[in-house]
Amino acid sequence: MRSTILPPLKVSTLHQTLLRALRLVWSMAPGWTAANMLLVVIMGVLPIAALYLTKLIVDSVTAGLAGPDPAAGFPQVFFFILVAVVIALSLAIARSLSELTSEAQSMIVTDGVSDILHAQSIAVDLEYYEDTSYYDTLHRAQQEAPYRPTRIVNGLVQIGQNGISLLGVAVLILTFSWVIALILLAAAIPAALVRYYYARARFRFEQENTESERQAGYYHWVLTDSSHAKEVRLFNLGPLFRERFKNFRTDLRKGRLKLARYRTLSDSASQAIVVTALFGTFAFIAYSTLQGMITVGDLVMYFLAFQLGIGFIQAILNSLAGLYEDNLFLTNFYQFLDLEPKIQAPENPALVPEPRDQKIEYRDVRFSYPGGTKDAVSGVNLAINPGEVIAFVGENGSGKTTLIKLLCRLYDPDSGSITVNGIDLRRFDPVAWRKEISVVFQDYVHYYLSAAENIWIGDIEQDQDPAIIAKAANRSGADAVIQKLPEGYKTNMGHWFSGGQELSEGEWQKVALARAFFRDSNIVVLDEPTSSLDPLAEADLFRNFRDLLEGRSAILISHRFSTVQMADRIYVLDKGRITEAGSHEELLKLKGRYAHLFRTQAEHYQVKHSEN
């Protein structure tokens, strides 16, 4: 049994996450990020200037009222007001520009992170998809990654802006009383602690409930996706799955509301401390004014400064707590990005042997899937000569498709090797080797693209030559289907997009076969290639099958013996091992497992024929 392949989750230190997030955002949007930082400085300085101007205005008005001619002081007051207007307008413009830069930065980073997720999803080995914990990691990365890096940068921006403003406020308050400055700092700490503990509690909750979130998402998908629509109605599964979805969502909602209630109560208590400190300080400032120690303008300035100072400190501490929260959640994203594929090109890859001259050998191959309790294949030895057609036969789960996945280097054997002309597949660049293989798996994909693109994506390095695409479609029988579509090869397939046309399963299989024939490869692998075809279409495909191969090797996997009996050699698998091998005639003479399965299927058709 192979253990799970994901490494344990490690929460990065705050500075590691900050540096990594900053590099990520800067690499994607350097211009917008630089503009945002400049605006931060401007928005940090202007509020202090506005605060000081307020003092000057109040003092000028007070002085004018105390003088013999109050109106004489108005020009000075009016000048200060004009300066205040300029500052207010500048601050408003800076805020608007900051919103623009932040929005642009966010959109660019969100799209960039999505691209990183897509690239990593393609790069990781297929074996990760066999691991349940991988889906939890992927889900958490998808949920958090698009916006967390931008939030980190914006959090640092807010810390910078508030820090600059706080520095100015601190200078003003320290000129009045250092005790007031300490009270200012102490009053803001409880709110930051609340945010810190809430972030930890929420992170634990989301970690522990990721699978429940995915299960709810699964039931939502089943209820809304077209691929399940028939059975949901036929078996009346709608009420059952709706109830299960609601139960998952209810449990998740209750857990999150419990955390929210805790945060609300704690926030209320911390804000009570802030209000008490604010108005207690205001009383002290008012008393100092009445004692003649400071002017009325000072009274207004210090009160506003204290009010702003608490706000700035709270904002800074909240931003720090937010950075801590973002650090926790970005750990999921970076855990996903740090997954290392095992199947990689060697430093000096060997050249893939020339097409039509590739002898493939499985040498004592053993393999088990991650988390599996037994070997999927074991002790497999076989050879495929150039231009040869072989077939794998066996019951479900006997290892047939696993041998194909190993040949394609979607996995590597646990022991043994697969060689081409004596060279281990692991010595080739996997991308270069896969170009040599065309595969139609039994769970082939319906691509909701045009009919032409559905065939062309079999080999995207080729030009979209209509003649070559049509030739591949002719070979699989798909051309007759496509010609009947409203716009022929330009018709969109499926009902996801406007003008799309849905095909029958057999017609989709013909398109998938055309994809394999379009690929300029040396080996054609067909896994249950006619499972959805009618008997006439199957007969048409295999009547000239060797001509269609044009000298290429082929591997057939099928439960239909009418399909495999034309193979040069047939391998019978049972529980991951090859138990018989030979041509159709040789295996019938052997009177073993193959002969038994063949006669059982033949008798079934004979009974059906006699009944008709």
URJO-V537670 format. One record per residue. N is the residue number from 0. RES is the residue in one small letter. SS is DSSP state (~ for helix, > for strand, _ for the rest). PSI is psi in whole degrees, 0 to 359 (999 if undefined). NEAR is the number of other ideal C-beta (glycine too) atoms within 10 Angstrom. Layout:
n/res/ss/psi/near
N/RES/SS/PSI/NEAR
N/RES/SS/PSI/NEAR
This chain:
n/res/ss/psi/near
0/m/_/132/10
1/r/>/137/15
2/s/_/172/8
3/t/_/153/14
4/i/_/354/17
5/l/_/137/17
6/p/_/158/11
7/p/_/151/7
8/l/_/127/13
9/k/_/121/10
10/v/_/122/15
11/s/_/156/16
12/t/_/157/10
13/l/~/316/14
14/h/~/328/9
15/q/~/315/13
16/t/~/318/24
17/l/~/312/19
18/l/~/318/12
19/r/~/319/18
20/a/~/319/25
21/l/~/316/15
22/r/~/320/11
23/l/~/309/23
24/v/~/317/25
25/w/~/321/13
26/s/~/332/11
27/m/~/324/20
28/a/_/65/22
29/p/~/318/11
30/g/~/312/11
31/w/~/323/22
32/t/~/318/21
33/a/~/318/12
34/a/~/321/18
35/n/~/319/24
36/m/~/320/15
37/l/~/317/13
38/l/~/329/22
39/v/~/314/23
40/v/~/315/13
41/i/~/314/17
42/m/~/343/22
43/g/~/326/22
44/v/~/319/18
45/l/~/319/20
46/p/~/326/20
47/i/~/319/19
48/a/~/319/16
49/a/~/322/17
50/l/~/315/19
51/y/~/323/17
52/l/~/325/19
53/t/~/317/17
54/k/~/314/21
55/l/~/320/18
56/i/~/312/20
57/v/~/317/19
58/d/~/323/18
59/s/~/319/20
60/v/~/316/18
61/t/~/316/15
62/a/~/320/16
63/g/~/319/16
64/l/~/330/10
65/a/~/343/9
66/g/_/174/11
67/p/_/332/5
68/d/_/91/8
69/p/~/324/12
70/a/~/337/8
71/a/~/336/10
72/g/~/356/17
73/f/~/319/14
74/p/~/318/10
75/q/~/317/15
76/v/~/316/17
77/f/~/322/12
78/f/~/314/13
79/f/~/322/20
80/i/~/319/15
81/l/~/317/10
82/v/~/319/15
83/a/~/321/16
84/v/~/315/11
85/v/~/316/13
86/i/~/317/17
87/a/~/317/13
88/l/~/318/10
89/s/~/319/15
90/l/~/319/17
91/a/~/318/11
92/i/~/318/12
93/a/~/320/20
94/r/~/318/14
95/s/~/317/11
96/l/~/324/16
97/s/~/320/20
98/e/~/319/11
99/l/~/310/14
100/t/~/321/22
101/s/~/319/19
102/e/~/315/12
103/a/~/315/15
104/q/~/316/24
105/s/~/316/20
106/m/~/317/13
107/i/~/315/17
108/v/~/319/26
109/t/~/313/16
110/d/~/321/12
111/g/~/319/17
112/v/~/321/24
113/s/~/319/13
114/d/~/321/11
115/i/~/317/18
116/l/~/318/18
117/h/~/315/10
118/a/~/317/11
119/q/~/323/17
120/s/~/325/15
121/i/~/324/8
122/a/~/326/13
123/v/_/153/19
124/d/_/153/19
125/l/~/333/14
126/e/~/337/20
127/y/~/328/21
128/y/~/353/13
129/e/~/357/16
130/d/_/120/18
131/t/~/321/13
132/s/~/336/16
133/y/~/319/19
134/y/~/326/14
135/d/~/315/18
136/t/~/315/21
137/l/~/317/21
138/h/~/313/17
139/r/~/322/22
140/a/~/317/26
141/q/~/324/16
142/q/~/319/16
143/e/~/326/20
144/a/~/322/23
145/p/~/332/18
146/y/~/344/16
147/r/~/316/23
148/p/~/318/28
149/t/~/322/25
150/r/~/323/20
151/i/~/313/24
152/v/~/315/25
153/n/~/324/21
154/g/~/317/23
155/l/~/324/20
156/v/~/315/22
157/q/~/322/20
158/i/~/317/21
159/g/~/313/18
160/q/~/311/26
161/n/~/328/26
162/g/~/318/16
163/i/~/315/20
164/s/~/319/23
165/l/~/324/24
166/l/~/316/13
167/g/~/317/20
168/v/~/320/27
169/a/~/319/17
170/v/~/317/12
171/l/~/314/21
172/i/~/322/24
173/l/~/333/11
174/t/_/341/10
175/f/_/306/20
176/s/_/127/15
177/w/~/335/10
178/v/~/317/11
179/i/~/321/19
180/a/~/320/18
181/l/~/319/11
182/i/~/319/19
183/l/~/313/25
184/l/~/314/14
185/a/~/325/12
186/a/~/334/24
187/a/~/343/23
188/i/~/317/14
189/p/~/320/19
190/a/~/322/23
191/a/~/321/21
192/l/~/322/13
193/v/~/314/22
194/r/~/320/22
195/y/~/310/17
196/y/~/326/14
197/y/~/319/18
198/a/~/317/20
199/r/~/317/13
200/a/~/319/14
201/r/~/321/18
202/f/~/314/18
203/r/~/317/12
204/f/~/314/15
205/e/~/323/19
206/q/~/316/15
207/e/~/340/10
208/n/_/17/17
209/t/~/317/19
210/e/~/323/14
211/s/~/320/15
212/e/~/318/17
213/r/~/324/16
214/q/~/320/15
215/a/~/317/20
216/g/~/326/13
217/y/~/313/14
218/y/~/325/20
219/h/~/317/15
220/w/~/315/13
221/v/~/320/18
222/l/~/337/16
223/t/~/346/10
224/d/_/143/10
225/s/~/332/10
226/s/~/340/9
227/h/~/357/14
228/a/~/320/12
229/k/~/310/9
230/e/~/325/11
231/v/~/321/16
232/r/~/317/10
233/l/~/316/8
234/f/_/6/9
235/n/_/49/9
236/l/_/347/16
237/g/~/304/12
238/p/~/320/8
239/l/~/311/12
240/f/~/327/17
241/r/~/318/13
242/e/~/318/11
243/r/~/318/17
244/f/~/313/19
245/k/~/323/13
246/n/~/316/14
247/f/~/313/21
248/r/~/325/15
249/t/~/314/11
250/d/~/318/13
251/l/~/318/16
252/r/~/319/11
253/k/~/317/9
254/g/~/317/16
255/r/~/323/14
256/l/~/325/10
257/k/~/316/12
258/l/~/320/14
259/a/~/321/12
260/r/~/319/10
261/y/~/317/14
262/r/~/320/17
263/t/~/314/11
264/l/~/316/11
265/s/~/321/17
266/d/~/319/15
267/s/~/317/10
268/a/~/318/12
269/s/~/325/19
270/q/~/328/15
271/a/~/323/11
272/i/~/318/15
273/v/~/314/19
274/v/~/317/11
275/t/~/314/11
276/a/~/320/18
277/l/~/308/18
278/f/~/336/11
279/g/~/318/13
280/t/~/322/24
281/f/~/319/15
282/a/~/319/10
283/f/~/318/17
284/i/~/319/23
285/a/~/318/14
286/y/~/318/10
287/s/~/325/16
288/t/~/315/18
289/l/~/332/10
290/q/_/356/8
291/g/_/12/7
292/m/_/331/11
293/i/_/163/16
294/t/_/171/15
295/v/~/321/15
296/g/~/320/20
297/d/~/319/20
298/l/~/309/18
299/v/~/315/19
300/m/~/313/24
301/y/~/320/28
302/f/~/312/17
303/l/~/321/17
304/a/~/317/27
305/f/~/317/25
306/q/~/312/16
307/l/~/321/22
308/g/~/315/27
309/i/~/318/23
310/g/~/317/16
311/f/~/316/27
312/i/~/316/24
313/q/~/317/21
314/a/~/318/22
315/i/~/312/21
316/l/~/322/21
317/n/~/321/20
318/s/~/321/24
319/l/~/318/17
320/a/~/322/21
321/g/~/321/21
322/l/~/322/22
323/y/~/316/18
324/e/~/314/21
325/d/~/323/25
326/n/~/316/24
327/l/~/311/22
328/f/~/329/22
329/l/~/342/26
330/t/~/322/22
331/n/~/316/26
332/f/~/314/27
333/y/~/332/19
334/q/~/320/19
335/f/~/316/23
336/l/~/333/18
337/d/_/359/10
338/l/_/126/19
339/e/_/123/9
340/p/_/138/14
341/k/_/330/11
342/i/_/100/16
343/q/_/163/13
344/a/_/137/14
345/p/_/165/12
346/e/_/319/5
347/n/_/81/6
348/p/_/146/16
349/a/_/153/17
350/l/_/137/10
351/v/_/131/20
352/p/_/156/17
353/e/_/142/10
354/p/_/155/16
355/r/_/5/12
356/d/_/36/11
357/q/_/109/20
358/k/_/122/15
359/i/>/135/22
360/e/>/133/16
361/y/>/124/22
362/r/>/101/16
363/d/>/49/12
364/v/>/131/24
365/r/>/141/15
366/f/>/141/23
367/s/_/148/19
368/y/_/151/18
369/p/>/131/19
370/g/_/356/15
371/g/_/153/12
372/t/_/354/8
373/k/_/166/10
374/d/_/135/20
375/a/_/321/21
376/v/>/151/25
377/s/>/134/19
378/g/>/34/14
379/v/>/125/24
380/n/>/123/12
381/l/>/164/17
382/a/>/148/13
383/i/>/112/21
384/n/_/158/13
385/p/_/131/18
386/g/_/4/17
387/e/_/147/16
388/v/>/120/20
389/i/>/167/20
390/a/>/146/23
391/f/>/131/25
392/v/>/143/27
393/g/>/169/23
394/e/_/168/13
395/n/_/136/7
396/g/_/10/12
397/s/_/351/21
398/g/_/7/23
399/k/~/306/26
400/t/~/329/19
401/t/~/320/23
402/l/~/325/26
403/i/~/317/19
404/k/~/323/18
405/l/~/321/22
406/l/~/323/24
407/c/_/359/19
408/r/_/37/20
409/l/_/337/17
410/y/_/162/21
411/d/_/147/17
412/p/_/149/20
413/d/_/328/14
414/s/>/164/12
415/g/>/189/17
416/s/>/160/16
417/i/>/127/20
418/t/>/155/16
419/v/>/114/23
420/n/_/39/14
421/g/_/356/9
422/i/>/126/15
423/d/>/136/15
424/l/~/330/21
425/r/~/350/19
426/r/~/352/17
427/f/_/156/21
428/d/_/123/16
429/p/~/327/19
430/v/~/316/10
431/a/~/320/13
432/w/~/319/20
433/r/~/338/17
434/k/_/341/17
435/e/_/356/22
436/i/>/132/19
437/s/>/129/23
438/v/>/135/23
439/v/>/103/22
440/f/_/161/17
441/q/_/335/16
442/d/_/50/8
443/y/_/157/21
444/v/_/141/11
445/h/_/108/16
446/y/_/125/17
447/y/_/65/15
448/l/_/184/17
449/s/>/162/21
450/a/~/320/27
451/a/~/316/19
452/e/~/327/17
453/n/~/328/29
454/i/~/319/32
455/w/~/326/23
456/i/_/355/15
457/g/_/338/23
458/d/_/83/18
459/i/_/353/10
460/e/_/345/7
461/q/_/157/13
462/d/_/155/10
463/q/_/67/14
464/d/_/115/12
465/p/~/324/13
466/a/~/317/6
467/i/~/321/16
468/i/~/315/26
469/a/~/325/19
470/k/~/316/15
471/a/~/320/23
472/a/~/323/27
473/n/~/318/14
474/r/~/330/22
475/s/~/351/26
476/g/_/4/21
477/a/~/339/27
478/d/~/317/21
479/a/~/325/12
480/v/~/313/19
481/i/~/324/27
482/q/~/336/12
483/k/_/350/11
484/l/_/154/17
485/p/_/318/9
486/e/_/24/12
487/g/~/231/15
488/y/~/347/20
489/k/~/354/14
490/t/_/133/17
491/n/>/141/20
492/m/>/146/23
493/g/_/174/16
494/h/_/14/12
495/w/_/327/12
496/f/_/160/10
497/s/_/141/6
498/g/_/4/11
499/g/_/150/15
500/q/>/130/16
501/e/_/144/13
502/l/_/162/19
503/s/_/165/11
504/e/~/322/11
505/g/~/323/16
506/e/~/322/21
507/w/~/322/21
508/q/~/325/24
509/k/~/321/26
510/v/~/318/24
511/a/~/321/25
512/l/~/322/29
513/a/~/323/29
514/r/~/318/26
515/a/~/320/24
516/f/~/333/23
517/f/~/330/24
518/r/_/132/22
519/d/_/79/14
520/s/_/170/20
521/n/_/340/23
522/i/>/131/21
523/v/>/124/24
524/v/>/123/23
525/l/>/109/24
526/d/>/108/19
527/e/_/59/20
528/p/_/343/29
529/t/_/21/22
530/s/_/332/16
531/s/_/3/18
532/l/_/149/22
533/d/_/164/11
534/p/~/322/10
535/l/~/317/9
536/a/~/321/19
537/e/~/316/20
538/a/~/319/12
539/d/~/321/14
540/l/~/315/20
541/f/~/351/19
542/r/~/320/11
543/n/_/34/10
544/f/~/317/19
545/r/~/327/15
546/d/~/322/9
547/l/~/328/18
548/l/~/335/16
549/e/_/47/11
550/g/_/0/11
551/r/_/157/22
552/s/>/157/25
553/a/>/146/23
554/i/>/125/24
555/l/>/137/26
556/i/>/123/23
557/s/_/151/22
558/h/_/352/15
559/r/_/116/18
560/f/~/340/19
561/s/~/336/16
562/t/~/316/23
563/v/~/343/22
564/q/_/344/20
565/m/_/359/16
566/a/_/151/21
567/d/_/323/17
568/r/>/139/18
569/i/>/132/23
570/y/>/126/24
571/v/>/124/24
572/l/>/144/24
573/d/>/119/14
574/k/_/42/15
575/g/_/2/23
576/r/>/150/15
577/i/>/121/21
578/t/>/338/14
579/e/>/154/18
580/a/>/141/17
581/g/>/181/17
582/s/_/172/14
583/h/~/312/19
584/e/~/320/9
585/e/~/321/13
586/l/~/327/23
587/l/~/320/15
588/k/~/330/11
589/l/~/334/14
590/k/_/42/10
591/g/_/216/14
592/r/~/316/17
593/y/~/313/25
594/a/~/320/16
595/h/~/313/10
596/l/~/320/17
597/f/~/313/18
598/r/~/323/14
599/t/~/317/10
600/q/~/319/14
601/a/~/318/12
602/e/~/324/10
603/h/~/315/10
604/y/~/325/11
605/q/~/319/11
606/v/~/315/10
607/k/~/318/9
608/h/~/318/8
609/s/~/325/7
610/e/~/323/6
611/n/_/999/5
